[in-house]
């Protein structure tokens, strides 16, 4: 799966792309935060491991391993991660995240020459 280009510190993610949605596997470091935002489509998620505080429309809740959550379209939400946490989110938007660009070196490798005397 391609790694996602995530604009937040302490977060890595991988995208499973479908025609009309994205399934994203996230790894958050302890103390990572996703700032408040909203989007015009719903989001479903589940905590695979760890612990997070998720606030949806001003209502905070603690989510731990096995907890599911639904964020309605247009709902303001943010999260903070209380320890290393892995979650899986389904976005009903096919372009929520873009794959991270892989930077390739433009240097051309030169053959090693014989030792000069």
N, C-alpha and C positions, 0 to 999 in steps of 0.2 A: 504494500500500500504506500502511496506517496505521502511524504511528510507534509503537513499543512504549514502555510505561512501564517503564524499566529502573532498578532501585534502586542502581546502581553509578556512581561517578564516572568520567568519561572514556569513556563508552559511549553509542552511539546504535544503534538497531535498528529494523527494519521487519518487519511480520508479514504473511506470506501464510497465511491461515487456511483450513483444511480441516475437514471434519466430525469427524475423529478425531485430527488432529495439527496442528502448526504448523511451518512453515518460516520461520526467522528469519534475516534478513540483518543482521549486526553490523558496526559500525565501532568499533574500540578505539583510543584514543590510546596513544602510547608510555607505558609505565609503568602503564597501567590494570591493575587486578586484579579477578578474580572470586573472592571468598572461598570457602573450602572449604564444600561442601554436598553433598547427595545428593538423589535423588528416586526415586520408586517405578516409574519407567519408563525405558527405554533412550533414549539420545541418539546420533545420528550427526552428524558434522560434517566439513567440509573447509575448509582454509585457502585463501582466494581470493588473498590477497596479504599479505605481511608475515611475522612470526615470533612465535611464542608458546611459552612453556614450559607444558605441560599435565601435571598430576600426577593420576594415577588410582590410587586405593588405595595411595598412598605411592610409586608408581613414576613418576618424572619422565621426560618426553621433550620434545625440541624438535620443533615442527611448523612447516614452512615451506610456501610456495605449492605447492599440489597434494597436500599430505599429508591423508589422511583419518584419522578416529579414531572409535572406538565406545566409549561409556561405558555399561557395563551398568547395569541397574536396581539401585538400592541402593548403587552404588559411590560412595565419597567422592572428590570431585575438586575441583580449583581450577586457575586459570590466571593467568599474568601475561604481559603483552604487551611484547615487547622492542623494538618499534618500532610505528609505526602499522600496524594489522592489520585485515583484513576477513575474516570467516568466515561460513559459512552452516551453520546447525544445524537438524536435523530432530528435533523432540521428538514422541514418540509419546504426547502428552498435548495435548488440544485447548485447554487453558486455561493453558499454561505462562506466557505473558505476556499482559497486557491492553493494549489500545490506550491511548495517552496521551490524556488528556482535553484538548480544545482549549478554552482559556479565552477566552470572548468578552467583549468590553467591554459593560458594561451602560449606558454613557453613550449618550444619544440625541443625535445630531448635530443642531445647530441651523442653520437657514439663515443665511447671512451677510447681515447687514442693510446697508442703504445707509450710506454715510459720513455721519455727523451733522455739521452745520455749527454 
